[in-house]
Amino acid sequence: MEASRDRDGLANILIVDDTPAHRLALEAVLEPLGQNVLMAGSGDEALRLLEQHDCALVLMDAHMPVLDGYETVETLRRRAELRHLPVMFLTAMFCDREHAARSYALGAVDFITKPFEPSIVKAKVRAFVTLYQYHQRLKQQERRLASEVAAREAAEKADRLKEEFIAVLGHDLRTPLSAILFTAQRHADARDASGPCRMDGRRIAAMANRMGRMIDHVVDYTRSRLGGGLPIAVAPADLAELCRAPLDEIQAIYPESVITLVVDGDTRGVWDADRVLQVFANLVGNAVRHGDGTVRVSLIGVDAWVILEVRNGGEPIPANAMAHLFEPFRPGEGSRGGLGLGLYIVERIVHAHGGSIRAESSSQLGTTFTVRWPRYPAGHEDSVSEPHHNPSDAELRALLESATTIAIVGASSNPDRPSNEIMQLLLDAGYRVIPVNPRETEVLGQRAVASLADIGERVDIVDVFRRSEDTPAIAAEAVAIGARALWLQEGVSNEDAAARARAGGLTVVMDRCIGVTHRALRIAPKR
């Protein structure tokens, strides 16, 4: 029941007594508390008032005609909203222990006999009023918090729907934009077209490319907001080599600008090359467009970091813009037609690599963006590996000639599969060949086993024709059974398996096509 007060902000105290003089006397005792006092001359009147008012406390006379205090309390306790209403019994007639026990059995908070000490009653009532007011404040806070949570959830849902819509829209725009770009480029390159036609084609192509970059930014923005961050796929790379291509492209677009690159130290590490190129292109492009035409790009390898600095002269970035530089949808000074997502995407890419970015700008020193790239992003240490060097053909031939038993993981009885052809080639050459495939019972007359661990004899070479996600476990099994070599199809996704095999002392062959290599080596029949 919501509080209904005769005077705003005050608690209601209900006095129930069939004697008017007693009600007035009790009202005078409670007047210094400054609260709102309600009075009822009977149990029935008290129940009617409680339907209209939320009370902090009821002072109930036990002895009344028709409906006495006990019966009145029994009735109000049957109402869910009044079940826990504090009731203090006052009586001059029922002063024995039996009536006191009955009062407490009905949930009374006190049992006071008349005559009473006014200061004691006032103090007790004040305590219950304080508790009531504290409880009311808690309920108000709960309602306010619930309202805030509901508003926040509604806002988050609206934001998510908006971002999902932007993502879908950005994706769906790519197809018509690609058609526009293709047509424009065809007109721009058409030898039989007039000069103005080719010029229009180039202009449309340039605008389509610009729109494509804007769509890319929108898609990246929604990925970062909806997917918990931009995804990265890292691989060994050299930042100095990576940045040369975008620098050359920007220099060609702005031939009047002076762009210099300074490299100091080891700039190799493990990064997502495409994402790093986005950062380079954005920072250097901004420096050229918004600076005085002189841009200095430096790459410095220091311990576990490679530090990128992009510096340009010219007017500094306004102080009010510096505080929001990496926030989304804040186009920079002088930007034309951009969405204001470029630096936001740059910051997200750097963050995804575990790095940091900061900007400094002044009229004396110009504007400098500094990016600290960790050589090995957190969570991607397993991607780090030394460049793999395959054995020479002579070494491979020697490996094959010294081998006796070869296991083919993924061997298939399907004659159209490469593994079937290679197995036949090796059988014809006199090798003991063991097909490993849990879905086959026999391949080319040889009993198949479910895994390398089921072979039960020495294996010299393990040829792998399986999905790349399975190869790390296969490499571990090859080490466990004491194989001498692991032969894998070439691919970045097999690098982890290769690293495990090398760590176990195996010779590793990363081959573009195992079958071609085997045939090219002209394997001689075993004796």
Stockholm file with secondary structure:
# STOCKHOLM 1.0

chainA/1-527         MEASRDRDGLANILIVDDTPAHRLALEAVLEPLGQNVLMAGSGDEALRLLEQHDCALVLMDAHMPVLDGYETVETLRRRAELRHLPVMFLTAMFCDREHAARSYALGAVDFITKPFEPSIVKAKVRAFVTLYQYHQRLKQQERRLASEVAAREAAEKADRLKEEFIAVLGHDLRTPLSAILFTAQRHADARDASGPCRMDGRRIAAMANRMGRMIDHVVDYTRSRLGGGLPIAVAPADLAELCRAPLDEIQAIYPESVITLVVDGDTRGVWDADRVLQVFANLVGNAVRHGDGTVRVSLIGVDAWVILEVRNGGEPIPANAMAHLFEPFRPGEGSRGGLGLGLYIVERIVHAHGGSIRAESSSQLGTTFTVRWPRYPAGHEDSVSEPHHNPSDAELRALLESATTIAIVGASSNPDRPSNEIMQLLLDAGYRVIPVNPRETEVLGQRAVASLADIGERVDIVDVFRRSEDTPAIAAEAVAIGARALWLQEGVSNEDAAARARAGGLTVVMDRCIGVTHRALRIAPKR
#=GR chainA/1-527 SS CCCCCSSTTCCEEEEECSCHHHHHHHHHHHGGGCCEEEEESSHHHHHHHHHHCCEEEEEEESCCSSSCHHHHHHHHHTSGGGTTCCEEEEESSCCSHHHHHHHHHTTCSEEEESSCCHHHHHHHHHHHHHHHHHHHHHHHHHHHHHHHHHHHHHHHHHHHHHHHHHHHHHHHHHHHHHHHHHHHHHHHHCTTSCHHHHHHHHHHHHHHHHHHHHHHHHHHHHHHHHSSSCCCCCEEEEHHHHHHHHHHHHHHHCTTSEEEEEEESCCEEEECHHHHHHHHHHHHHHHHHHSSSEEEEEEEEETTEEEEEEEECSSCCCHHHHTTTTSTTCCCTTCCSCCSCHHHHHHHHHHHTTCEEEEEEETTTEEEEEEEEESSCTTCGGGCCCCCCCCCHHHHHHHHHHCCEEEEETCCSCTTSHHHHHHHHHHHTTCEEEEECTTCSEETTEECBSSGGGCCSCCSEEEECSCGGGHHHHHHHHHHTTCSEEEEECCGGGHHHHHHHHHTTCEEEEESCHHHHHHHTTCCCCC
#=GC SS_cons         CCCCCSSTTCCEEEEECSCHHHHHHHHHHHGGGCCEEEEESSHHHHHHHHHHCCEEEEEEESCCSSSCHHHHHHHHHTSGGGTTCCEEEEESSCCSHHHHHHHHHTTCSEEEESSCCHHHHHHHHHHHHHHHHHHHHHHHHHHHHHHHHHHHHHHHHHHHHHHHHHHHHHHHHHHHHHHHHHHHHHHHHCTTSCHHHHHHHHHHHHHHHHHHHHHHHHHHHHHHHHSSSCCCCCEEEEHHHHHHHHHHHHHHHCTTSEEEEEEESCCEEEECHHHHHHHHHHHHHHHHHHSSSEEEEEEEEETTEEEEEEEECSSCCCHHHHTTTTSTTCCCTTCCSCCSCHHHHHHHHHHHTTCEEEEEEETTTEEEEEEEEESSCTTCGGGCCCCCCCCCHHHHHHHHHHCCEEEEETCCSCTTSHHHHHHHHHHHTTCEEEEECTTCSEETTEECBSSGGGCCSCCSEEEECSCGGGHHHHHHHHHHTTCSEEEEECCGGGHHHHHHHHHTTCEEEEESCHHHHHHHTTCCCCC
//
